[in-house]
Amino acid sequence: MVNTSSAQGAQFAEACEAMTRTVRELGPSPLKGKHSAVSGQPSAKAAETELEAVS
């Protein structure tokens, strides 16, 4: 978390760049497409794939 005032634009930009680098280094989420992060339910894509397999 970064707390900056409106006068600290350069520090805010630096913090954003650092966060972007970190996220890119982490790579794609290993959970993407498996379950919704919010509800814990299968994602729409996973449910659609499962439905197609049953049909």
mmCIF file of the C-alpha atoms, coordinates in Angstrom:
data_MODEL
# 
_entry.id   MODEL 
# 
loop_
_atom_site.group_PDB 
_atom_site.id 
_atom_site.type_symbol 
_atom_site.label_atom_id 
_atom_site.label_alt_id 
_atom_site.label_comp_id 
_atom_site.label_asym_id 
_atom_site.label_entity_id 
_atom_site.label_seq_id 
_atom_site.pdbx_PDB_ins_code 
_atom_site.Cartn_x 
_atom_site.Cartn_y 
_atom_site.Cartn_z 
_atom_site.occupancy 
_atom_site.B_iso_or_equiv 
_atom_site.pdbx_formal_charge 
_atom_site.auth_seq_id 
_atom_site.auth_comp_id 
_atom_site.auth_asym_id 
_atom_site.auth_atom_id 
_atom_site.pdbx_PDB_model_num 
ATOM 1  C CA . MET A 1 1  ? 0.000   0.000   0.000   1.00 0.00 ? 1  MET A CA 1 
ATOM 2  C CA . VAL A 1 2  ? 1.275   3.415   -0.897  1.00 0.00 ? 2  VAL A CA 1 
ATOM 3  C CA . ASN A 1 3  ? 0.135   6.648   0.662   1.00 0.00 ? 3  ASN A CA 1 
ATOM 4  C CA . THR A 1 4  ? 1.076   9.741   -1.308  1.00 0.00 ? 4  THR A CA 1 
ATOM 5  C CA . SER A 1 5  ? -0.209  13.288  -1.466  1.00 0.00 ? 5  SER A CA 1 
ATOM 6  C CA . SER A 1 6  ? -1.073  15.144  -4.656  1.00 0.00 ? 6  SER A CA 1 
ATOM 7  C CA . ALA A 1 7  ? 2.370   16.778  -4.529  1.00 0.00 ? 7  ALA A CA 1 
ATOM 8  C CA . GLN A 1 8  ? 4.150   13.423  -4.720  1.00 0.00 ? 8  GLN A CA 1 
ATOM 9  C CA . GLY A 1 9  ? 3.431   12.504  -8.343  1.00 0.00 ? 9  GLY A CA 1 
ATOM 10 C CA . ALA A 1 10 ? 6.918   11.155  -8.983  1.00 0.00 ? 10 ALA A CA 1 
ATOM 11 C CA . GLN A 1 11 ? 6.802   8.861   -5.945  1.00 0.00 ? 11 GLN A CA 1 
ATOM 12 C CA . PHE A 1 12 ? 3.350   7.623   -6.965  1.00 0.00 ? 12 PHE A CA 1 
ATOM 13 C CA . ALA A 1 13 ? 4.561   6.843   -10.485 1.00 0.00 ? 13 ALA A CA 1 
ATOM 14 C CA . GLU A 1 14 ? 7.574   4.996   -9.067  1.00 0.00 ? 14 GLU A CA 1 
ATOM 15 C CA . ALA A 1 15 ? 5.341   2.920   -6.781  1.00 0.00 ? 15 ALA A CA 1 
ATOM 16 C CA . CYS A 1 16 ? 3.059   2.064   -9.736  1.00 0.00 ? 16 CYS A CA 1 
ATOM 17 C CA . GLU A 1 17 ? 6.028   0.977   -11.839 1.00 0.00 ? 17 GLU A CA 1 
ATOM 18 C CA . ALA A 1 18 ? 7.359   -1.192  -8.999  1.00 0.00 ? 18 ALA A CA 1 
ATOM 19 C CA . MET A 1 19 ? 3.957   -2.852  -8.558  1.00 0.00 ? 19 MET A CA 1 
ATOM 20 C CA . THR A 1 20 ? 3.689   -3.466  -12.308 1.00 0.00 ? 20 THR A CA 1 
ATOM 21 C CA . ARG A 1 21 ? 7.151   -5.078  -12.368 1.00 0.00 ? 21 ARG A CA 1 
ATOM 22 C CA . THR A 1 22 ? 6.217   -7.321  -9.438  1.00 0.00 ? 22 THR A CA 1 
ATOM 23 C CA . VAL A 1 23 ? 2.962   -8.462  -11.050 1.00 0.00 ? 23 VAL A CA 1 
ATOM 24 C CA . ARG A 1 24 ? 4.699   -9.187  -14.355 1.00 0.00 ? 24 ARG A CA 1 
ATOM 25 C CA . GLU A 1 25 ? 7.410   -11.182 -12.569 1.00 0.00 ? 25 GLU A CA 1 
ATOM 26 C CA . LEU A 1 26 ? 4.749   -13.265 -10.837 1.00 0.00 ? 26 LEU A CA 1 
ATOM 27 C CA . GLY A 1 27 ? 3.188   -14.145 -14.189 1.00 0.00 ? 27 GLY A CA 1 
ATOM 28 C CA . PRO A 1 28 ? -0.313  -15.415 -14.834 1.00 0.00 ? 28 PRO A CA 1 
ATOM 29 C CA . SER A 1 29 ? -2.494  -16.471 -11.947 1.00 0.00 ? 29 SER A CA 1 
ATOM 30 C CA . PRO A 1 30 ? -2.410  -20.233 -11.391 1.00 0.00 ? 30 PRO A CA 1 
ATOM 31 C CA . LEU A 1 31 ? -6.091  -19.986 -10.449 1.00 0.00 ? 31 LEU A CA 1 
ATOM 32 C CA . LYS A 1 32 ? -7.211  -18.140 -13.585 1.00 0.00 ? 32 LYS A CA 1 
ATOM 33 C CA . GLY A 1 33 ? -10.077 -19.917 -15.264 1.00 0.00 ? 33 GLY A CA 1 
ATOM 34 C CA . LYS A 1 34 ? -10.633 -22.444 -12.484 1.00 0.00 ? 34 LYS A CA 1 
ATOM 35 C CA . HIS A 1 35 ? -12.722 -20.631 -9.887  1.00 0.00 ? 35 HIS A CA 1 
ATOM 36 C CA . SER A 1 36 ? -14.008 -17.145 -9.325  1.00 0.00 ? 36 SER A CA 1 
ATOM 37 C CA . ALA A 1 37 ? -11.828 -15.288 -6.836  1.00 0.00 ? 37 ALA A CA 1 
ATOM 38 C CA . VAL A 1 38 ? -14.904 -13.572 -5.434  1.00 0.00 ? 38 VAL A CA 1 
ATOM 39 C CA . SER A 1 39 ? -17.474 -16.340 -5.038  1.00 0.00 ? 39 SER A CA 1 
ATOM 40 C CA . GLY A 1 40 ? -15.329 -19.462 -5.059  1.00 0.00 ? 40 GLY A CA 1 
ATOM 41 C CA . GLN A 1 41 ? -17.658 -20.907 -7.692  1.00 0.00 ? 41 GLN A CA 1 
ATOM 42 C CA . PRO A 1 42 ? -16.398 -22.303 -10.984 1.00 0.00 ? 42 PRO A CA 1 
ATOM 43 C CA . SER A 1 43 ? -15.799 -19.591 -13.560 1.00 0.00 ? 43 SER A CA 1 
ATOM 44 C CA . ALA A 1 44 ? -18.183 -19.202 -16.486 1.00 0.00 ? 44 ALA A CA 1 
ATOM 45 C CA . LYS A 1 45 ? -15.579 -20.677 -18.848 1.00 0.00 ? 45 LYS A CA 1 
ATOM 46 C CA . ALA A 1 46 ? -14.993 -23.707 -16.626 1.00 0.00 ? 46 ALA A CA 1 
ATOM 47 C CA . ALA A 1 47 ? -18.745 -24.252 -16.279 1.00 0.00 ? 47 ALA A CA 1 
ATOM 48 C CA . GLU A 1 48 ? -19.226 -23.971 -20.045 1.00 0.00 ? 48 GLU A CA 1 
ATOM 49 C CA . THR A 1 49 ? -16.465 -26.494 -20.701 1.00 0.00 ? 49 THR A CA 1 
ATOM 50 C CA . GLU A 1 50 ? -17.962 -28.876 -18.164 1.00 0.00 ? 50 GLU A CA 1 
ATOM 51 C CA . LEU A 1 51 ? -21.414 -28.489 -19.718 1.00 0.00 ? 51 LEU A CA 1 
ATOM 52 C CA . GLU A 1 52 ? -20.015 -29.264 -23.182 1.00 0.00 ? 52 GLU A CA 1 
ATOM 53 C CA . ALA A 1 53 ? -18.340 -32.404 -21.829 1.00 0.00 ? 53 ALA A CA 1 
ATOM 54 C CA . VAL A 1 54 ? -21.653 -33.649 -20.416 1.00 0.00 ? 54 VAL A CA 1 
ATOM 55 C CA . SER A 1 55 ? -23.637 -32.916 -23.608 1.00 0.00 ? 55 SER A CA 1 
# 
